[in-house]
Amino acid sequence: MKAYLGIDIGTFESKGVLVDAGGTVIASAARPHKMLVPQPGWAEHRAEEDWWGDFVFLTKALIAQSGIDPKDIKAVAASAIGPCMLPVDKTGTPLMNGVLYGVDTRAVDEIKVLTDRIGEDVLLARCGNALTSQSVGPKILWLKNKRPDLYAQTAKVMTSTTYIVHKLTGRYVIDHYSAANFSPLYDVATLNWTDALADDIIGLDKLPDLLWTTDIAGGVTAKAAAETGLVVGTPVTCGTIDAGAEALSVGVLDDGDMLLMYGSTIFIIEITPVRVPDARLWYAPWFFPGQHAALSGLATSGTLSHWFRDEFGRELDPKTAVVDLATEAEASPPGANGLVLLPYFSGERTPIHDTQAKGMVFGLNLTHKRGDIYRALFEGIAFGTRHVFDTYEDVGHPPRAILAAGGGTKNRVWAQATSDVSGRVQIVREKTMGASYGDAFIAALAIGDVARGDIRTWNPVAYEIAPSADLKGLYDRRYRVFRDLYTRTKDLMAELDQ
């Protein structure tokens, strides 16, 4: 028997699967963890407990659940939230919590300093990306400026997947797709690290070795085997960021294919034939040489739903709270009885890149119920998603096919509102468990047991979500209000931070 292990470390939960050679899931498991918010604008994970601890737990659980002989696990691939910033000492021990991706906005000052010094045009030309809260380079500079004692002890700076692969193999590696988020330290033309734009952030020898996503980083070490139950020498791929693995899991392979990932954040990846240099989007080399990815993402999506449930559904049974709130939202009509919500509860990433943007519920009156606000929440996320779709149109790369994935596809209000608001069809495949399934495919692909196109056989189309033509006028009007609300209150939002 041949099996492939895929494990993904998410913002609030980690998931793992064992998959056989035909793409059938043999076993699956999940484990929740917390996102730490030590102060407004910060977002962290504990690398040892949340990243490696989850990996070990899930690997053992999957082996036990499946009853499989670990020798039959032919390859391992991991993905994780990214891009993160984790400094470690010379023994590989974390010096602090991992600083998360774009939802962590602590490096605002460093972003401004570097952008002013280098110039946005130069950054786009050399790195493919403007500097935003998604960029790792400014967060390393934040470490140097604000935690000089830890910076002095730093032997390597890595992201979340790098940490897991290091624990498994002893190597420090990162794929090109992830490395592109380390602006201004990655050159998209040479596909290599660079300090030409900023030689004062960190030495390039303290960054991981660059590989392609499906390259084998090494074999499982004896120490890792003892902790996880895997067999010594089992091949481990370089791995990647969760959204990339999720895109592959639903068949995002060709130019114009777009992933719409419903998760803690909305994340979008479109494969393009050329690099798209636009400051509103992000860029990364795709998993395979010669392909490009135009990336985008909202700052709060599923996270916002978590917040609403915790703060406004406290009296509900935790076991049924999600269903109960969804029922209330479904009872509210499209348009949420006149409410429009700005989902900028952690600032916003693409396309406005405004760390000072604020959340807003607009149009409240005494007739509104909790379900109206909850529906408005999902419609607000849908408006933000349409704003991103419009940006792809603006840059000349509208999606050919939108493939939806993630837990949010099961939320009928959210998924349908996204199609209704945007006027676009979403394709949903049979398996929507996400990045962990994509990781299992990457593991099989890395050792030559499958070809790229086999993912469409592993995971066929289940159904489509089509927009309702009857709602186009309503949502077009609401969308104009949504866009104007931010434009007209942007300066006031910034004033609140003074």
C-alpha positions as CSV (number, residue, x, y, z in Angstrom):
1,M,0.0,0.0,0.0
2,K,1.0,3.6,-0.7
3,A,-0.1,6.5,1.5
4,Y,0.8,10.1,1.7
5,L,0.7,12.3,4.7
6,G,-0.5,16.0,4.5
7,I,-0.7,18.3,7.5
8,D,-1.7,22.0,7.5
9,I,-1.2,24.4,10.3
10,G,-4.0,27.0,10.2
11,T,-4.7,30.2,12.1
12,F,-7.2,28.6,14.6
13,E,-6.9,24.9,13.7
14,S,-4.6,22.4,12.2
15,K,-5.7,19.5,10.0
16,G,-4.2,16.4,8.7
17,V,-5.0,13.6,6.2
18,L,-3.7,10.3,5.1
19,V,-4.5,9.7,1.4
20,D,-4.0,6.6,-0.7
21,A,-2.6,6.4,-4.3
22,G,-6.1,7.0,-5.8
23,G,-6.8,10.1,-3.7
24,T,-9.1,8.5,-1.2
25,V,-8.9,9.9,2.3
26,I,-7.9,7.0,4.6
27,A,-8.0,9.1,7.8
28,S,-8.4,12.7,8.8
29,A,-8.0,14.6,12.1
30,A,-8.0,18.2,13.4
31,R,-6.8,20.0,16.4
32,P,-7.7,23.6,17.5
33,H,-5.4,26.2,18.9
34,K,-5.5,29.9,19.8
35,M,-4.3,32.9,17.9
36,L,-2.7,35.1,20.5
37,V,-3.4,38.8,20.4
38,P,-1.1,40.4,23.1
39,Q,-2.1,43.9,22.0
40,P,-4.1,45.5,19.2
41,G,-2.6,44.9,15.8
42,W,-0.5,41.9,16.9
43,A,-1.1,38.3,16.1
44,E,1.1,35.4,17.2
45,H,1.4,31.6,17.6
46,R,3.6,29.5,19.8
47,A,5.9,27.7,17.4
48,E,6.7,24.7,19.5
49,E,3.2,24.1,20.9
50,D,0.9,25.3,18.1
51,W,3.0,24.4,15.0
52,W,5.1,21.4,15.9
53,G,2.8,20.2,18.7
54,D,-0.1,20.1,16.3
55,F,2.0,18.3,13.7
56,V,3.1,15.6,16.2
57,F,-0.4,15.1,17.6
58,L,-2.1,14.8,14.2
59,T,0.5,12.4,12.8
60,K,0.1,10.1,15.7
61,A,-3.7,10.4,15.5
62,L,-3.8,9.6,11.8
63,I,-1.5,6.6,12.1
64,A,-3.6,5.2,15.0
65,Q,-6.9,6.0,13.3
66,S,-5.9,4.3,10.0
67,G,-4.1,1.4,11.5
68,I,-1.6,1.9,8.7
69,D,2.0,0.6,8.9
70,P,4.1,3.8,9.0
71,K,6.4,2.2,6.4
72,D,3.5,2.6,3.9
73,I,3.7,6.4,4.3
74,K,5.8,7.1,1.2
75,A,6.2,10.9,1.6
76,V,5.2,13.8,3.9
77,A,4.3,17.4,3.0
78,A,3.3,20.2,5.3
79,S,1.9,23.6,4.8
80,A,1.1,26.4,7.3
81,I,-0.1,29.9,7.7
82,G,2.2,32.3,6.1
83,P,4.2,34.4,5.7
84,C,5.2,34.3,9.4
85,M,8.3,35.6,11.1
86,L,10.1,33.4,13.6
87,P,13.6,34.0,14.9
88,V,15.5,31.0,16.3
89,D,18.8,30.6,18.0
90,K,21.7,28.4,16.8
91,T,20.0,25.3,18.2
92,G,16.8,26.0,16.3
93,T,15.0,27.0,19.4
94,P,12.4,29.8,19.0
95,L,13.4,33.1,20.6
96,M,9.8,34.4,20.7
97,N,6.3,33.6,19.5
98,G,5.9,33.4,15.7
99,V,4.6,36.7,14.3
100,L,1.7,36.0,11.9
101,Y,1.0,37.1,8.4
102,G,-0.8,40.2,7.3
103,V,-3.2,40.3,10.2
104,D,-0.2,41.3,12.3
105,T,0.4,45.0,11.7
106,R,3.1,45.8,14.2
107,A,5.7,46.8,11.5
108,V,3.8,49.9,10.2
109,D,6.8,52.2,10.9
110,E,9.3,49.9,9.3
111,I,7.1,49.5,6.2
112,K,7.0,53.3,5.8
113,V,10.8,53.7,6.4
114,L,11.7,51.0,3.9
115,T,9.2,52.2,1.3
116,D,10.3,55.8,1.5
117,R,14.0,54.8,1.3
118,I,13.7,52.2,-1.6
119,G,10.7,53.5,-3.5
120,E,7.5,51.7,-4.4
121,D,8.4,51.5,-8.1
122,V,11.7,49.8,-7.3
123,L,10.1,47.4,-4.9
124,L,7.5,46.4,-7.5
125,A,10.2,46.0,-10.2
126,R,12.7,44.0,-8.0
127,C,10.5,42.2,-5.5
128,G,7.1,42.0,-7.3
129,N,5.4,43.5,-4.2
130,A,4.8,46.7,-2.4
131,L,5.7,46.5,1.3
132,T,2.5,45.8,3.3
133,S,1.6,44.0,6.6
134,Q,2.0,40.8,4.6
135,S,5.8,41.4,4.1
136,V,8.3,39.7,6.3
137,G,11.2,42.0,5.7
138,P,9.7,44.9,7.7
139,K,8.9,42.5,10.6
140,I,12.5,41.4,10.7
141,L,13.5,45.1,10.9
142,W,10.9,45.5,13.7
143,L,12.7,42.7,15.5
144,K,16.0,44.5,15.1
145,N,14.6,47.9,16.2
146,K,12.3,46.8,19.0
147,R,13.9,43.5,20.3
148,P,17.6,44.0,19.8
149,D,18.5,41.4,22.4
150,L,16.6,38.7,20.6
151,Y,17.9,40.0,17.2
152,A,21.4,39.5,18.5
153,Q,20.7,35.9,19.3
154,T,19.1,35.1,16.0
155,A,20.8,32.5,13.9
156,K,17.9,32.0,11.4
157,V,14.7,33.7,10.5
158,M,12.0,31.4,9.2
159,T,8.4,31.0,8.5
160,S,5.9,28.5,9.9
161,T,6.4,25.7,7.3
162,T,10.2,26.1,7.5
163,Y,10.0,25.4,11.2
164,I,8.0,22.2,10.8
165,V,10.3,20.9,8.0
166,H,13.3,21.8,10.2
167,K,11.9,19.8,13.0
168,L,11.4,16.9,10.7
169,T,14.6,16.9,8.7
170,G,17.1,19.3,10.4
171,R,17.2,21.5,7.3
172,Y,16.2,25.2,7.0
173,V,14.4,25.5,3.7
174,I,11.7,27.6,2.1
175,D,9.9,27.4,-1.3
176,H,10.0,30.3,-3.8
177,Y,6.3,30.8,-3.5
178,S,6.7,31.6,0.3
179,A,10.0,33.4,-0.1
180,A,8.5,36.1,-2.3
181,N,6.7,37.4,0.8
182,F,10.1,38.3,2.4
183,S,10.3,41.6,0.5
184,P,12.6,43.5,0.1
185,L,14.9,40.5,0.6
186,Y,13.8,38.4,-2.5
187,D,14.5,39.2,-6.1
188,V,11.8,37.9,-8.4
189,A,14.0,38.1,-11.5
190,T,16.9,36.1,-10.2
191,L,14.7,33.9,-7.9
192,N,17.2,34.5,-5.1
193,W,17.7,36.3,-1.9
194,T,19.1,39.8,-2.2
195,D,20.3,42.6,0.1
196,A,20.8,45.1,-2.7
197,L,17.7,47.1,-1.6
198,A,18.2,46.9,2.1
199,D,21.5,45.5,3.6
200,D,20.6,46.5,7.1
201,I,17.7,44.1,7.8
202,I,19.5,40.8,8.3
203,G,22.4,38.8,6.8
204,L,21.3,36.6,3.9
205,D,23.0,33.6,5.5
206,K,20.3,33.8,8.2
207,L,17.6,33.0,5.7
208,P,16.5,29.5,4.7
209,D,17.8,27.7,1.6
210,L,15.5,28.2,-1.4
211,L,13.8,25.2,-3.1
212,W,10.8,24.6,-5.2
213,T,7.6,23.4,-3.4
214,T,7.8,19.8,-4.6
215,D,11.6,19.4,-4.0
216,I,12.5,16.9,-1.3
217,A,14.1,18.8,1.7
218,G,15.4,15.6,3.3
219,G,14.3,12.5,5.3
220,V,12.7,12.2,8.7
221,T,15.4,12.2,11.4
222,A,15.6,9.7,14.2
223,K,14.6,12.3,16.7
224,A,11.5,13.4,14.6
225,A,10.6,9.7,14.0
226,A,10.6,9.1,17.8
227,E,8.3,12.0,18.3
228,T,5.9,11.5,15.5
229,G,5.8,7.7,14.8
230,L,7.0,8.2,11.2
231,V,9.8,6.0,9.8
232,V,13.3,7.3,9.7
233,G,14.2,8.5,6.2
234,T,10.7,9.1,5.0
235,P,10.9,11.8,2.3
236,V,9.7,15.3,3.4
237,T,9.0,18.0,0.8
238,C,10.0,21.6,1.1
239,G,6.3,22.5,1.8
240,T,4.6,25.8,1.3
241,I,2.0,28.3,2.6
242,D,-1.5,26.9,3.3
243,A,-3.3,28.9,0.6
244,G,-1.0,27.5,-2.1
245,A,-1.6,23.9,-1.1
246,E,-5.3,24.6,-0.9
247,A,-5.2,26.0,-4.5
248,L,-3.6,22.8,-5.8
249,S,-6.1,20.7,-3.8
250,V,-9.0,22.0,-5.9
251,G,-7.2,21.9,-9.3
252,V,-5.8,25.4,-9.7
253,L,-3.3,24.5,-12.4
254,D,-3.6,26.6,-15.5
255,D,-3.6,30.3,-16.5
256,G,-6.8,31.9,-15.3
257,D,-7.6,29.3,-12.7
258,M,-8.4,31.1,-9.4
259,L,-8.6,29.8,-5.8
260,L,-11.1,31.5,-3.6
261,M,-10.3,30.2,-0.1
262,Y,-12.8,30.6,2.6
263,G,-11.0,30.5,5.9
264,S,-9.9,32.6,8.8
265,T,-9.2,35.1,6.0
266,I,-10.3,35.1,2.4
267,F,-7.3,34.3,0.3
268,I,-7.2,34.4,-3.5
269,I,-4.6,33.0,-5.9
270,E,-4.8,33.3,-9.7
271,I,-2.3,31.6,-12.0
272,T,-1.2,34.1,-14.6
273,P,1.0,33.7,-17.8
274,V,3.1,36.7,-16.8
275,R,4.1,38.5,-13.6
276,V,1.4,41.1,-12.6
277,P,3.2,44.1,-11.1
278,D,0.5,46.0,-9.3
279,A,0.8,47.5,-5.8
280,R,-2.8,46.4,-5.0
281,L,-2.0,42.7,-5.3
282,W,0.8,40.5,-4.2
283,Y,3.1,38.4,-6.5
284,A,4.9,35.1,-6.1
285,P,6.5,32.6,-8.4
286,W,4.0,29.6,-8.5
287,F,5.0,26.1,-7.4
288,F,6.5,25.3,-10.7
289,P,9.2,27.1,-12.7
290,G,7.7,29.4,-15.4
291,Q,4.3,29.9,-13.8
292,H,3.2,33.0,-11.9
293,A,0.7,33.8,-9.2
294,A,-1.3,37.0,-8.5
295,L,-2.3,36.9,-4.9
296,S,-4.7,38.8,-2.7
297,G,-6.5,38.5,0.6
298,L,-8.8,40.1,3.1
299,A,-7.6,40.6,6.7
300,T,-10.6,39.2,8.5
301,S,-13.2,36.7,7.3
302,G,-13.8,33.6,9.3
303,T,-12.0,35.3,12.1
304,L,-14.8,37.9,12.1
305,S,-17.4,35.1,12.4
306,H,-15.5,33.7,15.4
307,W,-15.4,37.1,17.0
308,F,-19.2,37.6,16.5
309,R,-20.1,34.2,17.9
310,D,-17.8,34.8,21.0
311,E,-19.1,38.3,21.7
312,F,-22.8,38.1,20.7
313,G,-23.6,34.5,21.0
314,R,-22.5,33.8,24.5
315,E,-25.8,32.5,25.7
316,L,-25.9,29.9,22.8
317,D,-24.8,26.3,23.3
318,P,-21.2,26.2,22.0
319,K,-22.0,22.9,20.3
320,T,-24.8,24.4,18.2
321,A,-23.9,28.2,18.1
322,V,-22.6,28.1,14.6
323,V,-25.8,26.5,13.3
324,D,-28.0,28.7,15.4
325,L,-26.5,31.9,14.2
326,A,-26.5,30.7,10.6
327,T,-30.3,30.0,10.9
328,E,-30.8,33.6,12.2
329,A,-28.8,34.9,9.2
330,E,-30.8,32.9,6.7
331,A,-34.0,34.4,8.2
332,S,-32.7,37.9,7.3
333,P,-33.3,38.8,3.6
334,P,-30.6,39.5,1.1
335,G,-29.4,43.0,1.8
336,A,-29.7,42.4,5.6
337,N,-32.6,44.7,6.0
338,G,-30.6,47.7,4.9
339,L,-27.3,47.1,6.7
340,V,-23.8,47.4,5.2
341,L,-20.8,46.2,7.1
342,L,-17.1,47.1,6.5
343,P,-15.1,44.0,7.5
344,Y,-12.0,45.9,8.3
345,F,-11.7,44.6,11.9
346,S,-7.9,44.1,11.6
347,G,-7.3,46.8,9.1
348,E,-7.4,45.6,5.5
349,R,-5.0,43.9,3.2
350,T,-5.8,43.9,-0.6
351,P,-6.6,45.9,-2.4
352,I,-6.6,49.0,-0.1
353,H,-3.6,47.9,2.1
354,D,-4.7,50.1,5.0
355,T,-3.7,49.0,8.5
356,Q,-5.8,51.9,10.0
357,A,-9.0,50.8,8.3
358,K,-11.8,50.1,10.8
359,G,-14.8,47.8,11.0
360,M,-18.3,49.4,10.7
361,V,-21.9,48.4,10.8
362,F,-23.8,51.1,8.8
363,G,-27.6,51.6,8.7
364,L,-28.7,50.3,12.1
365,N,-32.1,51.0,13.5
366,L,-34.3,49.6,16.3
367,T,-35.9,47.0,14.1
368,H,-32.6,45.2,13.4
369,K,-32.0,41.8,14.9
370,R,-28.8,39.8,15.6
371,G,-29.4,37.8,12.4
372,D,-29.4,40.9,10.3
373,I,-26.0,41.9,11.6
374,Y,-24.7,38.4,11.1
375,R,-25.9,38.3,7.5
376,A,-24.4,41.8,7.0
377,L,-21.1,40.4,8.2
378,F,-21.0,37.8,5.5
379,E,-22.3,40.2,2.8
380,G,-19.6,42.7,3.9
381,I,-16.9,40.0,3.4
382,A,-18.5,39.3,0.0
383,F,-18.3,43.0,-0.9
384,G,-14.6,43.0,0.0
385,T,-14.1,39.9,-2.1
386,R,-15.9,41.6,-5.1
387,H,-13.5,44.6,-4.6
388,V,-10.6,42.2,-5.1
389,F,-12.3,40.5,-8.2
390,D,-12.7,44.0,-9.6
391,T,-9.0,44.6,-9.1
392,Y,-8.1,41.5,-11.2
393,E,-10.3,42.9,-13.9
394,D,-8.5,46.3,-13.7
395,V,-5.1,44.7,-14.2
396,G,-6.3,42.7,-17.2
397,H,-6.5,39.2,-15.6
398,P,-10.1,38.3,-14.9
399,P,-10.5,34.7,-13.6
400,R,-11.4,32.0,-16.1
401,A,-12.7,29.8,-13.4
402,I,-13.1,30.4,-9.7
403,L,-12.6,27.3,-7.6
404,A,-13.9,27.7,-4.0
405,A,-12.4,25.8,-1.1
406,G,-12.3,25.8,2.7
407,G,-14.9,25.5,5.5
408,G,-16.8,28.6,4.4
409,T,-18.1,26.8,1.3
410,K,-20.4,25.0,3.7
411,N,-21.8,28.3,5.0
412,R,-24.8,28.8,2.7
413,V,-25.3,32.5,3.4
414,W,-21.6,33.4,3.0
415,A,-21.0,31.3,-0.2
416,Q,-24.2,32.3,-1.9
417,A,-23.7,36.0,-1.0
418,T,-20.3,35.9,-2.6
419,S,-21.7,34.7,-5.9
420,D,-24.7,37.1,-5.7
421,V,-22.6,40.1,-4.8
422,S,-19.9,39.4,-7.4
423,G,-22.1,38.0,-10.2
424,R,-19.6,35.1,-10.6
425,V,-20.0,31.3,-10.6
426,Q,-18.0,29.3,-8.0
427,I,-16.9,25.7,-8.6
428,V,-16.8,23.5,-5.6
429,R,-15.0,20.1,-5.7
430,E,-15.9,17.0,-3.8
431,K,-13.2,17.4,-1.2
432,T,-13.1,20.8,0.4
433,M,-10.9,19.9,3.4
434,G,-8.3,22.2,2.0
435,A,-4.6,22.5,2.3
436,S,-3.9,19.2,4.1
437,Y,-5.4,17.4,1.1
438,G,-3.3,19.5,-1.2
439,D,-0.2,18.6,0.9
440,A,-0.9,14.9,0.5
441,F,-1.0,15.4,-3.3
442,I,2.2,17.5,-3.1
443,A,3.8,14.6,-1.3
444,A,2.8,12.1,-4.0
445,L,3.8,14.5,-6.7
446,A,7.3,15.1,-5.2
447,I,8.2,11.4,-5.4
448,G,6.8,10.9,-8.9
449,D,3.7,8.8,-8.0
450,V,1.3,11.2,-9.7
451,A,1.3,13.9,-12.4
452,R,0.0,17.4,-11.8
453,G,-3.3,16.9,-13.7
454,D,-4.2,13.9,-11.6
455,I,-5.5,16.2,-8.9
456,R,-8.6,16.6,-11.0
457,T,-9.2,12.9,-10.9
458,W,-8.4,12.8,-7.2
459,N,-10.9,15.6,-6.5
460,P,-13.7,15.9,-9.1
461,V,-16.3,18.7,-9.3
462,A,-19.2,18.3,-7.0
463,Y,-21.4,21.4,-7.8
464,E,-21.4,25.0,-8.7
465,I,-22.7,28.1,-6.9
466,A,-24.4,30.5,-9.4
467,P,-25.4,34.1,-8.8
468,S,-29.1,35.1,-8.6
469,A,-29.9,37.5,-11.4
470,D,-32.8,38.9,-9.4
471,L,-30.4,40.2,-6.8
472,K,-27.9,42.0,-9.1
473,G,-29.5,45.4,-8.8
474,L,-29.8,45.2,-5.0
475,Y,-26.2,44.2,-4.5
476,D,-24.8,46.6,-7.1
477,R,-26.4,49.5,-5.1
478,R,-25.1,48.1,-1.8
479,Y,-21.7,47.7,-3.2
480,R,-21.5,51.3,-4.2
481,V,-22.4,52.2,-0.6
482,F,-19.7,49.8,0.6
483,R,-17.0,51.4,-1.5
484,D,-18.1,55.0,-0.6
485,L,-18.3,54.2,3.1
486,Y,-14.6,53.5,3.3
487,T,-13.6,56.4,1.0
488,R,-15.6,58.9,3.0
489,T,-14.5,57.7,6.5
490,K,-10.9,56.8,5.7
491,D,-9.5,59.9,7.3
492,L,-11.7,59.6,10.4
493,M,-10.5,55.9,10.8
494,A,-6.9,57.1,10.9
495,E,-7.8,59.8,13.4
496,L,-9.0,57.2,15.9
497,D,-5.4,55.9,16.1
498,Q,-3.9,59.2,17.0
